[in-house]
Amino acid sequence: MRKPHRLPLRAALVVLALLAVPAIAGPLPGTVAPAAAATSERSPGGDIRARVEAVPGMRVAAEKPAAPGYRFFELAYRQPVDHRHPARGTFEQRLTLLHRSAGQPMVLYTSGYDLVASPDFRSEPTELVDGNQIVTEQRFFGTSRPDPVDWSKLDIWQAASDHHRLIEALKPLYGGPWISTGVSKGGMASVYHRRFYPHDVSGTVVYSAPDNVDDGDDSAYDTFLASVGTPACRATLEAVQREALLRRDEMVARYEEWAAGEGRTFTVIGDADRAYELAVLRAVPMYWQYGDPLCTGVPDTTASTEELYTWLDRTSGLANYTDSTLTPLTPYFYQLGTQLGYPQYSTPHLTGLLRHPGIQDVRTYVSREIPLRFQPHAMADIDRWVRKEGSQLLFVYGQNDAATAERFRLGPGSRDARIHIAPDTNHRARIASLDPEDAAHATATVRRWAGQSRRHPAE
């Protein structure tokens, strides 16, 4: 039997590359010690590894080969579990440093999830400014979590404070302009960081990031799915969803056989039938994350069960609903269920075919042992800040991406801020995907924030 492809459950590809980081002894810094800061400022030409190692609480876990002109380090930085009470325990936050030159701009790339440590990765802003780059693992993801886990300390302010302390620690080494960026949940986290620490960086580039202001109203997503692409493509997707449920028994049997052979279990979701129904419900919005607007390759209702199963697996990722994938993502779903919000899609075309009411609720993904209490003010506060005070913000969305349905909004108080929509593009939208005029404007903006160019004429 064909094995399900292990595609992403979240908006961007999640690769679980968990590197063990042992605990260290040492002081918990509030900021860089004055002596260390002075030393690094007096020695701009000193070895960067020695200077990084001299930062209190920082540890170089490894240095790995990088492209010519770069050095690449895997780091661990000691953070307080609770920034309001830093004496109540610590954990190590994993990050990577791609060093170009102490005189070049620094780009802080927030993954939003666990860390994928690759010397070859450079974000688009990093390439645009030929800068240094830090990539962070989000608190409580991967190995960047305290033991025991206190879930109440996983919120957007605590994570923003992680980034703030990291910047405070490294700015004496990299004194030029800093820019922050991230994709999807990482982009959201970059905005949250700016809301609480607006002066940490010179500007922020945000890709494909939703802004779920009212978690009780998902009508924007339903409206989007009813208009994206072509009418024929939308009809094809609805038809294949129905067909997948009409053939549920045979499809679930295949799913269970695969899971047994792979040692996969369904404790989090409940059973294979519940997991299968959820995969079908999520197939259409997940298709629009990366699919094409003409539905090329989407099977019709006469396709064989093998073809239908393969398409559903490729689109929704059947492995994503098993315990071995979901358990490491518990921090993600916890955040959705407490602050970020999570869309539930209306599916009137599936009436009579669904067996599990409420299966789309985020609680489905989180053990009952972990309390979820939603804080409706959290995203409303972020949205209000962006519209009334947010500055130096650049948002990039793909026209066909469901994240565009509830995108961030600018307002009368938004300064030096713009939203760009890349035509005929999905969750992979980048500045390079924009129309030439918009791409030129966005590029000039990023370089201006990095101190490399003047204001674009269109501004």
C-alpha positions in Angstrom: 0.0 0.0 0.0 1.2 3.5 -0.8 2.4 5.3 2.3 0.8 8.7 3.1 3.0 11.6 2.4 4.0 13.5 5.5 2.7 16.9 4.5 2.3 19.9 6.8 -0.7 20.2 9.1 0.0 23.8 9.9 0.1 26.7 7.5 3.9 26.3 6.7 5.9 23.1 6.5 6.7 21.7 9.9 9.9 19.7 9.9 10.6 18.0 13.3 14.4 18.2 13.6 14.8 18.0 17.3 18.4 18.4 18.4 19.1 17.7 22.1 20.4 20.7 24.0 21.8 19.8 27.4 21.3 22.1 30.4 24.0 24.6 31.3 25.1 26.4 34.4 25.5 30.1 34.4 23.9 33.4 35.2 20.5 34.4 33.8 21.1 37.8 32.2 18.6 40.6 32.2 20.7 42.4 29.5 24.3 42.0 28.3 26.6 42.7 31.2 28.3 46.2 30.8 31.8 44.7 30.8 30.9 42.2 28.1 29.3 44.8 26.0 32.2 47.2 26.3 34.7 44.4 25.4 32.8 43.5 22.2 32.4 47.1 21.2 36.2 47.7 21.7 37.0 44.6 19.6 34.8 44.7 16.4 37.3 42.6 14.6 37.5 39.8 17.2 36.5 36.3 16.5 32.7 36.2 16.3 32.5 32.8 18.1 34.4 34.0 21.1 32.3 37.2 21.2 29.1 35.1 21.1 30.3 32.7 23.8 31.1 35.7 26.0 27.4 36.7 26.1 26.1 35.7 29.5 23.7 32.7 29.2 24.7 32.0 25.6 26.2 28.7 24.6 27.6 27.6 21.2 26.3 24.1 20.7 28.0 23.6 17.3 29.6 25.4 14.4 28.9 23.9 11.0 30.2 24.6 7.5 28.5 27.4 5.6 28.7 29.1 2.3 31.8 31.1 1.5 31.7 34.4 3.4 29.5 33.1 6.2 29.8 31.2 9.5 27.0 29.2 10.9 26.4 28.5 14.6 23.8 26.5 16.5 23.3 28.3 19.8 21.3 27.9 23.0 20.3 30.9 25.1 19.1 30.7 28.7 15.6 32.2 29.1 13.4 32.6 32.1 10.3 30.5 32.1 8.4 33.5 33.3 9.7 36.9 32.3 7.7 38.5 35.1 9.4 36.3 37.7 12.8 35.4 36.2 14.0 33.7 39.3 11.4 31.0 39.0 13.2 28.7 36.6 14.8 28.8 33.2 15.1 26.9 29.9 17.3 27.0 26.9 16.0 28.5 23.7 17.6 27.1 20.6 18.6 29.4 17.8 21.0 29.6 14.9 23.3 32.4 13.8 24.3 32.9 10.2 27.2 35.4 10.5 28.1 37.6 7.6 29.7 40.6 9.2 29.3 42.5 12.4 28.8 45.6 10.3 25.9 44.2 8.2 22.2 44.4 9.2 20.8 41.6 11.3 17.6 39.8 10.3 15.7 38.0 13.1 13.6 35.2 11.6 11.0 33.8 13.8 10.0 30.2 12.9 6.9 30.2 15.1 7.5 26.5 15.7 10.5 24.2 16.3 13.9 25.0 14.8 15.1 23.6 11.5 18.8 24.3 11.7 20.2 24.7 8.1 23.3 26.6 7.1 21.8 27.0 3.7 18.6 28.8 4.7 18.4 32.6 4.2 15.1 34.4 4.4 14.1 36.8 1.7 14.9 39.9 3.8 18.3 38.4 4.7 19.1 38.0 1.0 17.8 41.5 0.1 20.1 43.2 2.6 22.9 40.7 2.4 22.7 40.5 6.2 23.4 38.3 9.2 20.5 36.1 10.3 19.2 34.6 13.5 16.5 31.9 13.4 14.8 31.2 16.7 12.8 28.2 18.0 9.6 29.3 19.7 9.3 28.7 23.4 7.9 25.3 24.3 8.5 23.9 20.8 11.2 21.3 20.1 13.6 21.2 23.0 13.1 24.9 23.9 10.8 24.0 26.8 11.1 23.9 30.6 10.7 20.8 32.6 8.1 20.5 34.0 6.0 22.4 31.4 3.8 25.2 32.8 1.4 25.8 30.0 0.3 29.1 31.4 3.7 30.6 30.5 3.1 30.0 26.8 1.6 33.2 25.5 2.4 35.9 23.0 3.9 38.3 25.6 6.3 35.7 27.1 7.4 34.7 23.6 7.9 38.3 22.6 9.9 38.9 25.7 12.2 36.0 24.7 12.9 37.8 21.4 13.4 41.1 23.2 16.0 39.6 25.6 17.8 37.9 22.8 18.1 41.2 20.8 19.2 43.0 24.0 22.0 40.4 24.4 23.2 40.5 20.8 22.9 44.1 19.9 26.3 45.0 21.4 27.8 42.5 18.8 25.6 43.6 15.9 25.1 47.3 16.3 23.6 48.0 12.8 19.9 48.0 11.9 17.8 45.0 12.9 14.8 43.7 10.8 12.4 41.0 11.9 10.5 38.6 9.7 8.5 35.4 9.7 6.1 33.3 7.6 2.6 32.3 8.7 2.7 31.7 12.5 6.2 33.0 12.5 5.0 36.2 10.9 2.3 36.5 13.5 4.9 36.1 16.2 6.9 38.9 14.6 4.0 41.3 14.8 3.3 40.3 18.5 6.9 41.0 19.3 6.6 44.5 17.7 3.4 45.2 19.6 5.1 44.7 23.0 8.6 45.9 22.1 8.0 48.3 19.1 11.6 49.7 19.1 13.6 46.5 19.1 13.9 46.5 15.3 13.8 49.0 12.4 11.1 47.2 10.5 9.2 43.9 10.2 8.4 41.9 7.0 5.4 39.6 7.6 4.4 36.8 5.2 1.1 35.0 4.9 0.0 35.7 8.5 -3.7 35.6 9.5 -5.1 38.0 12.1 -8.0 36.2 13.7 -9.5 39.1 15.6 -12.9 37.4 16.4 -12.5 33.7 16.9 -16.3 33.3 16.9 -16.7 34.7 13.4 -15.2 32.6 10.6 -17.4 34.0 7.9 -14.5 35.7 6.2 -12.9 32.3 5.5 -16.2 30.9 4.2 -16.6 33.9 1.9 -13.0 33.5 0.7 -13.4 29.8 -0.1 -16.6 30.6 -2.0 -14.8 33.0 -4.4 -11.2 31.8 -4.7 -10.1 30.3 -8.0 -12.6 29.4 -10.7 -16.2 28.2 -10.2 -15.3 25.0 -11.9 -12.3 24.4 -9.6 -14.4 25.1 -6.4 -17.1 22.7 -7.6 -14.5 20.0 -8.3 -13.1 20.4 -4.7 -16.5 20.2 -3.1 -17.3 17.1 -5.2 -14.1 15.3 -4.3 -14.8 16.1 -0.6 -18.2 14.5 -0.8 -16.8 11.5 -2.7 -14.2 11.0 0.0 -16.9 10.7 2.6 -19.2 8.6 0.5 -16.3 6.1 0.3 -15.4 6.5 3.9 -15.5 2.9 5.0 -13.0 1.7 2.4 -10.8 4.7 2.8 -10.7 4.4 6.6 -9.8 0.8 6.3 -6.8 1.7 4.1 -5.9 4.4 6.6 -6.0 2.0 9.6 -4.0 -0.6 7.7 -1.3 2.0 6.9 -1.3 3.2 10.5 -0.9 -0.3 11.9 2.0 -1.0 9.6 3.8 2.2 10.5 3.1 2.0 14.3 0.9 5.1 14.1 -1.8 5.7 16.7 -4.8 8.0 17.1 -5.0 8.7 20.8 -5.1 12.5 20.5 -7.9 12.6 17.8 -9.7 9.5 19.2 -9.7 7.0 16.3 -9.0 6.7 12.6 -12.6 7.5 11.6 -12.5 10.8 13.5 -9.0 11.6 12.0 -10.2 10.8 8.5 -13.2 13.0 8.8 -11.0 15.9 10.0 -8.6 15.3 7.1 -11.5 15.6 4.7 -12.8 18.8 6.3 -9.4 20.4 6.2 -8.6 19.3 2.6 -10.1 22.3 0.8 -8.5 25.1 2.8 -5.2 23.2 2.8 -5.5 22.8 -1.0 -5.6 26.5 -1.4 -2.4 26.9 0.6 -0.4 25.3 -2.1 -2.7 24.1 -4.9 -3.2 25.8 -8.3 -6.3 27.8 -9.1 -7.4 25.5 -11.9 -7.5 22.4 -9.8 -5.0 20.6 -12.0 -4.5 17.1 -10.6 -7.7 17.1 -8.5 -9.5 13.8 -9.2 -13.2 13.7 -10.1 -15.9 11.5 -8.6 -15.1 8.7 -11.1 -11.5 8.3 -9.9 -10.5 5.0 -8.3 -10.3 4.8 -4.6 -6.5 4.5 -4.8 -6.4 7.8 -6.7 -8.8 9.5 -4.3 -6.9 8.2 -1.2 -3.6 9.4 -2.7 -4.9 12.9 -3.5 -6.4 13.3 0.0 -3.1 12.2 1.6 -1.1 14.6 -0.7 -3.4 17.5 0.1 -4.3 17.1 3.8 -1.5 14.8 4.9 -3.1 11.8 6.6 0.0 11.3 8.8 -0.6 14.7 10.3 -3.6 13.4 12.3 -1.7 10.7 14.1 -0.1 11.0 17.6 3.5 11.1 16.4 2.8 14.3 14.4 0.3 15.9 16.7 2.0 15.5 20.1 5.1 17.6 19.2 2.6 20.3 18.0 0.7 20.5 21.2 2.2 24.0 21.9 0.8 25.2 18.5 -2.7 24.0 19.2 -2.5 25.3 22.8 -1.8 28.7 21.5 -4.6 28.5 19.0 -7.0 27.5 21.8 -5.9 30.2 24.2 -5.1 33.3 22.2 -4.6 33.0 18.4 -7.9 31.4 17.4 -8.6 28.7 14.9 -11.1 28.7 11.9 -13.9 26.2 11.6 -15.2 26.0 8.0 -18.8 25.8 7.0 -19.5 22.8 4.8 -23.2 22.7 3.8 -22.4 20.5 0.8 -21.4 17.7 3.3 -24.7 17.7 5.1 -25.6 14.1 6.1 -22.1 12.8 5.6 -20.4 13.9 8.8 -20.4 11.7 11.9 -18.5 13.8 14.5 -20.0 17.1 15.5 -17.4 19.6 16.7 -14.5 17.7 15.3 -13.0 21.0 13.9 -12.7 22.6 17.3 -9.1 23.1 18.4 -9.8 21.0 21.6 -9.7 18.0 19.3 -5.9 18.4 19.1 -5.2 19.0 22.8 -5.3 16.5 25.6 -8.1 17.1 28.1 -5.4 17.2 30.8 -4.2 20.6 29.4 -6.6 23.4 30.2 -7.7 25.7 27.4 -9.2 29.0 28.3 -9.6 31.4 25.4 -8.6 35.0 25.8 -10.6 37.0 23.3 -8.9 40.3 24.1 -5.4 39.1 22.9 -5.9 39.3 19.2 -8.2 42.3 19.4 -5.4 44.1 21.2 -2.9 43.2 18.5 -5.3 44.3 15.7 -5.9 47.6 17.5 -2.2 48.3 17.9 -1.5 47.6 14.2 -4.2 50.0 13.1 -3.5 52.7 15.7 0.2 52.6 16.4 1.9 50.0 14.2 4.8 51.3 12.2 7.5 50.0 9.9 5.3 47.0 8.9 5.3 45.3 5.6 2.7 42.5 5.0 2.8 40.1 2.0 0.0 37.8 1.2 -0.9 35.4 -1.7 -4.1 36.0 -3.6 -5.2 32.4 -3.4 -4.1 31.7 0.2 -6.9 31.3 2.8 -4.7 33.3 5.3 -5.6 36.3 3.1 -9.2 36.1 4.2 -8.4 37.4 7.7 -5.3 39.4 7.0 -3.9 42.1 9.2 -5.5 45.5 8.6 -3.9 49.0 8.6 -5.5 52.0 10.0 -5.1 55.8 10.5 -2.3 55.2 13.0 -0.3 52.8 10.9 2.9 54.6 9.8 5.4 53.4 7.1 3.2 50.3 6.7 1.7 48.6 3.7 -0.1 45.4 2.7 0.8 43.7 -0.6 -1.1 40.9 -2.3 0.8 38.7 -4.7 -1.4 37.8 -7.7 -2.1 34.1 -8.5 0.0 33.1 -5.5 -0.6 31.0 -2.4 1.0 30.5 1.0 4.4 30.7 -0.6 4.0 34.4 -1.5 7.1 36.5 -1.2 8.2 40.0 -2.3 9.6 38.4 -5.4 6.0 37.1 -6.1 4.6 40.7 -6.3 3.9 42.8 -9.3 7.1 44.5 -10.4 6.1 47.9 -9.1 5.0 46.5 -5.7 8.1 44.3 -5.5 10.4 47.3 -6.2 8.6 49.3 -3.5 8.8 46.5 -0.9 12.5 45.9 -1.7 13.3 49.6 -1.4 11.4 49.7 2.0 13.3 46.7 3.4 16.7 48.1 2.3 15.8 51.5 3.7 15.0 50.0 7.1 18.4 48.3 6.8 20.0 51.7 6.2 21.0 50.8 2.7 18.8 53.1 0.5 16.6 56.1 0.5 12.8 56.2 0.5 11.1 54.8 -2.6 9.8 57.6 -4.9 6.2 56.2 -4.6 6.3 56.9 -0.9 
